[in-house]
Every structure is written in C-alpha cells, then in structure tokens.
Amino acid sequence: MTLQQRILLVSGGIGVAVVFVMVAAVWNGPHPALTLLCAAGVVAIMFTSRVCARRTEARAHAAFADGRANEARRLFRELAVYEGGTRESRAWHYIAEAAVLCLERKFAEARSLLEHVDVRGLPPHLAGALSTNLAWATAHAGDPQRAIAIAERALPPRGESERPSRAARAGVRGALGAAHVLAGNWAEGARELRIARALGGTPAQQAARAFYLGEALRALGQHADARRAYEDAARTGGDTEKARLAKARLEAAGGTPFRS
C-alpha cells in the first residue's frame, strides 16, 4: 500500500466520522462539544498524514542504507509527491534514482541526474550523500580523475566538530578508493578502500570495496592479499556484479598467482 493510499484510508475513516458529527450538529443545532469534535477530527487527519509520511521516510532511508535501491526509489518518489516536491525530498529521490541507474550500469545517466541537483542549502548529510553517489557514478562513467576531486571535496575537514556518520564516511572513502583504482592510483586506492572497509557497510558495499581492493593489490603485486580480497568479495557479495567479477578473477587464476 502506497503512502497516499494509507493516508487516504485512515483520513477517510476520520473524515466520515467528522461528517456524521457535522450532520448531527445541523440536525440538533450548534453545540460546543460537536464543534470541538469536528476540530479534533481535522487535527487527527493532519497528524495521521504526517505520521504516515515520517514512517515512509524512515522505510525509504532504511531501504537505501541496505542497498535496496528500487524500493528506496519508490518510497522517496511517494514522499516527493506527498510533500509537494520539497528540495530535500527531491534530492533523496534523485539519489535513489541514480543508485538504481548505477545498478543498471547506466552511469552516465546517473551522473547527469545528480549533477542537476542544487546542493545549496541542503543539510550536510544530504549534500554528502549526493556527492558520494556523484563521485561513484562519475568514476564508472569514465572520468575517475574528476570523481576523485568530487569525493575529496566531500571528505569532512579535519577537526570538524560534527563528524558525519560512520556509514557516510565509509561511503565517501569507498567512492574515493574506487575512483583511485579506476584512475590507476593503486596505492592510494588500496589505502582509501581499507579505511572504508574498516568503517563497515552493507554486504553489497563491502563486496564492491573488496573487489576494488583486490584490483589494486593485484596491480601492486601483492597477490596473496589480492586473492583474499577477491574471496571476501565473492563470499559476501551474493549475486552482485562485483561478487561475480571477483569469482571470475579467482576462477581465471586457479591456483596460480595473479598476473598484473
């Protein structure tokens, strides 16, 4: 059931009760208690709408954090419609939409979508999430150097009093590390990806970081460590693209050292 359907169902029931109270008021004449009941009904409808919206928002953020991009996109779209297209709801909708496009390997489309979001005035955590996803899409769209610049600008300044969450820091470090690897900066990529993995994340996120870590270590000639990274990506990533790529690397190598 969509957000709009839940609000309509609950509000409809309260609205019917309000109508009955109004009819009774007309039939029996004005009465302070009936007027109070009508006012309470209107307030209840408004309160119910906000509660439903906030619950949908919580579900959307949980879905996005768990990597369920399609579900997050649907829920954020419902919120954008309900809230009349506020800047924050639109930004989250675009981020979720871009995440789905990245899963579909439509990186250029995801980058274009995020580049058109106006970040001025957005809360820091939201602006950071947008920059992280923009860096990931840009790196995979063939411009890792620009992605590095985007991710580095999104890093929290040293000594910042209000630090981003662990998940936010892991996200931007992971995007930065992947961009370094795609740019051929193996050592820098390995450093950032290790930091990101230590901060934690969803299985899909950690598998992607492990795969790119394996790519960096393989290029650096650290074959045993690269194999362990690929094995971690293959084990934790389920049926994600990066898990499949890690399995392919392992199968191609067999029992021999990796070739750079």
N, C-alpha and C positions, 0 to 999 in steps of 0.2 A: 504494500500500500504506500503510495507516494505521500510526501509531506502535505500537499494540497488536499489529497483525499482524506487524510487523518483529520486535518483542521476542519474540513467541510463536515465530516461525520460528527465530530464532537460539538462543533459550533451549531450544527443543525439541530442537534438534540436540545441544546441550551436555548436556541432560538425559538423552537416550538414551545418550550415552557414559558418563555417570555411572552409569546403571542397569546397563550392562554391567560396569562396574568393580565395582559392589556385588555383582552376581551372581557374578563371579569371586572376590570376597573370601569369599562364603558357600561357594562350591564348594571353594576351595583353602585356606580357613582365613584368619584375620586376618593382614594383612601391612602393615607401616608404609608401604610405597610405595603400596599400594592406598588406604589411608586418606588419604594426602596427596593422591592424585589426586582422590578424592571431594571433599575440601575445596576443592581448586583449581577443580573444576567448579562448585561453588556460588558461589565468588567470581567466576568468569568470567561466570556468569549475571547476578549483581548488577551487575558492571561493564558488561556489554553493555547492560543495561536503562538505566543512567544515560547511556551514550554515545548511545544512540538518542534518549533524551529531550532531551539537550542539542542534538543535531543538529536535532531537530524544533523546538526553541525558537528556534534560530538561523534556520531557514527561516521560522518564523512572524514573527519581527521583521523579516526582510528583506522579506517579502511586505507587511507593514503599512507599512514605510517606502516601498515602491514604489507604494503605493496599491491593491494587490490585496487589498481588504478581505475579499472572500468566502473567498479562500484562507487569509488570516490568521485569520479566524473559525474555519474548520475545524481548522486546526493548533492554535490556542490551546484549542479545545474538547477536542481529543485530549490535550493536556497537562494540562488541568484534570481529566480523568478519570484519567489515569495518576498524577498527583500527589495524588490524593485530595482535590482542591478546596482547595489552599493559597490563602491570601489573594492572593498575587501572581499566581498563575495565573488565579484567578477575575477579578481586576481587568483583566488583559490580555484575557481572553476578553470581558468586558463592553465594553471599549474597542473591540475589533474588531467586536463585535456592533452597537454604536452607530454605528460608521463605515458598516456596511452599511445600517443603517436610514436614515442621512443620505443615502446614495446613492439610496435608495428614496423620499426626501423624507418620511420618517416622523420628522420632527424632534422632535415631542412625545414619541414613544415612546423615542427615543434619549436625550432629556433625562431622562425618568423613570428609565430604566435606570441612567444614570450617577449620578443623584442618590442612589441607594440603595447606592452603593459606599462603604464605610467607609474613608476615606483615612488614618485614624490608624495610624501605624506603617509605612506604605508608604514605600519608598525615594523620595527626592526626584524622580528622573527619572520614576518611575511616577505619582506624585501629580501632577506637572506635565503629563504626557500626558493624564491623566484630566481635569484642569481645562481644558486646551486644547480637548479634544473636547466637554466640557460647555459651554464658552462658545460654541463654534460651533453646537451643537445648540440652545442656548437662544436665540441671536440669530435663528436661522432659524425657531424656533418662535413668534416674535412678541414676544420680550421682550429687545430689544437692550440696553436700559439695564442690566438685570441681568447680561447677558452681558459687558458692559464691566467691571462690578465683579468678576466671576469671573476674567476674563482679567488684569485689573490686579493682583489678588492673586497670580496665578501668575507674574508678572514677577519675575525674580531681583533681590534687593535690591542696591543699589549697593555696590560694594566686596566683594561676596561672593567668597570665595576659590575655591570650587569652582563655577565657572560651568557652566550647562547646555550641552549640545552646540549647535552651530550649527542643527541641524535642530529641536531643542527650542525654541530662541529664535525661529526663523523661524515655527514653528507657533503659538506664543502671540501673537506680533506680528501674524501674519496673521489669527488669530481676532479679536484686538482691533480691527484695522483694519476687518474686515468688519462687526463689531458697530457701530463708529462710523458707517460708511456707512449701515447699515440704520437707525440712530437719527437720521440726518440731520446728523451732525457731519462735514461733508465734509472740512474741512482736517485735522482730527485723523485721520480715516480714511486720507487720502492719505499723511500722514506715516508712520503705522504700516505701511501696505502697502508703501511704498517701502523701509522698513527690512527688512521680511520678504522682499521680492523680492531685495534685495541679499545676504541671508544664504543664499539658494538653497533648492531643494526639488525635488520631483518635477515632471514636466510638468503633471500634473493640479493640484497645489497652486499652482504658479506661474501657471497659466491662471486659476484662481479668484481669485488675488490681483490679476492684471492686469485681470480683468473688473471687480472692485470698485473698483480704482484708476480705471478708465475712468469708472465711475459717479460717483465723487467729483469727478474733473476736469471731467466734463461739467456737473455741478451748479455747479461753481465758474466756469464759463465758459471754461475752458481747452480749447477744442475740438480744436485740433491735437494736444495731448498726450493727450486722451481717445481720439482716433482711433488714435493709436499704441498705446495700452494695449489697446484692443479688438482691434487687428490682432495684437498679441502673444498675447493670449488665444486668438484664433481659430486662430493658427498653431501654437501649442504644445499646445493642449488636446485635440487629437484629437476624439473623439466625446463628450467630457464635456458635462454640462449647461451649464457656464459658457462653454465654447467655442461651443456652439450659440447661447447668448444673445448673445455678443459678435458673432457673424456676423449675427444678426438686427438688432442695433444698426447695424452697418455697412451692411447692405442697406437698412434703413429710411432711413438718412441719405443714401445715394447719394453724390453729390459735393457736397452742401450741408453747411454747418456744423450741428453738433448743436443741438437745442433743449433747454433745461433744463426 
